[in-house]
């Protein structure tokens, strides 16, 4: 898989992400370069999900840890605006495996009415 276009692109949003530990229902193994998952604006399915790629660089992201991550959404700004307005969103991989708090927009300005 060619991850270059995801890793080098300006992120749609930047968020502080907490991956749940395996004991809390999180992944059993770390995320690495090229990882993608669905993101939900609430921890249920009613909010609808958006597919994203996480900009992890060369460092793995282990369950039970947190770090600041850029997100590139396959739907672009539409998905980023939903996550921005929610302020917090959840990562899904067959179950919720983590949560994120939006820190900034990456590739688009925030309008005064948001």
Secondary structure, 3 states (H helix, E strand, C coil): CCCHHHHCCCCCEEEEEEECCHHHCCCCCCECCCCEEEEECCCCHHHCEEEEEEECCCCCECCCCEEEEEEEECCCHHHHHHHHHHCEEEEECCCEEEEEEEEEECCCCCCCCC
